Amino acid sequence: MMSKEVSVREIMGDINPIVNVGTDKNPMYVLDANWMTVLYEKATGKDFKGDDDYVKFCDKFVEEYNGGGYNTTLTVKKVMN
């Protein structure tokens, strides 16, 4: 798991990795794959290989994001643990 030395701010930087490509009425969010790869590597300490572990990690991120009120910072904190 992730070292407590790495902060959410270090991972997120100044970008919003989640983009609404829909409308305000019917949002459809897209997650930046490059950003997720970096998050996966920092959170797990593993190199990205596009394997089942990565897919499960991304699924967990999406589940936490959708269930947590679309709060990116909170979601990152949850998947870091």
C-alpha positions in Angstrom: 0.0 0.0 0.0 0.9 3.6 -0.3 3.4 5.3 2.0 1.9 8.0 4.2 4.7 10.3 3.0 2.9 10.8 -0.3 0.1 13.3 0.0 -3.0 13.6 -2.1 -1.8 17.0 -3.4 1.4 15.3 -4.7 -0.6 12.8 -6.6 -3.3 15.2 -7.9 -1.1 18.2 -8.7 -3.0 21.1 -10.2 -5.1 19.1 -12.6 -8.6 17.7 -12.4 -8.3 14.1 -13.7 -12.1 13.8 -14.1 -13.7 15.5 -17.1 -17.4 15.9 -17.7 -17.9 15.2 -21.4 -21.7 15.2 -21.0 -24.0 18.1 -20.0 -24.9 19.5 -16.6 -28.2 17.8 -16.8 -26.8 14.4 -18.0 -23.1 14.3 -16.9 -20.8 11.6 -18.3 -17.4 11.6 -16.7 -14.2 10.5 -18.2 -11.2 9.6 -16.1 -7.7 10.5 -17.4 -5.9 7.2 -17.9 -2.4 8.6 -17.6 -3.3 10.1 -14.2 -4.8 6.8 -13.1 -1.6 5.0 -14.0 0.4 7.3 -11.9 -2.0 7.0 -9.0 -2.0 3.2 -9.3 1.8 3.1 -9.2 2.0 5.5 -6.2 -0.8 3.8 -4.3 0.4 0.2 -4.8 4.1 0.5 -5.3 3.7 -1.6 -8.4 4.6 -0.9 -12.0 1.7 -0.4 -14.4 1.1 -3.5 -16.4 -2.5 -3.1 -17.4 -3.4 -6.3 -15.5 -6.4 -7.4 -13.4 -5.0 -5.6 -10.3 -5.0 -2.3 -12.2 -8.5 -2.9 -13.5 -9.8 -3.6 -10.0 -8.0 -0.5 -8.7 -9.7 1.6 -11.3 -13.1 0.0 -10.6 -12.6 0.8 -6.9 -11.7 4.4 -7.8 -14.9 4.8 -9.9 -17.1 3.2 -7.3 -15.7 5.5 -4.5 -16.0 8.5 -6.8 -19.6 7.8 -7.7 -20.6 6.9 -4.2 -18.7 9.7 -2.5 -20.5 12.7 -4.0 -18.0 13.1 -6.9 -15.3 14.3 -4.6 -11.9 13.6 -6.2 -9.8 14.4 -3.2 -11.8 12.2 -0.9 -11.7 9.4 -3.5 -8.0 9.5 -3.8 -7.7 9.3 0.0 -9.9 6.3 0.1 -8.1 4.3 -2.6 -4.7 5.2 -1.0 -5.7 3.1 2.0 
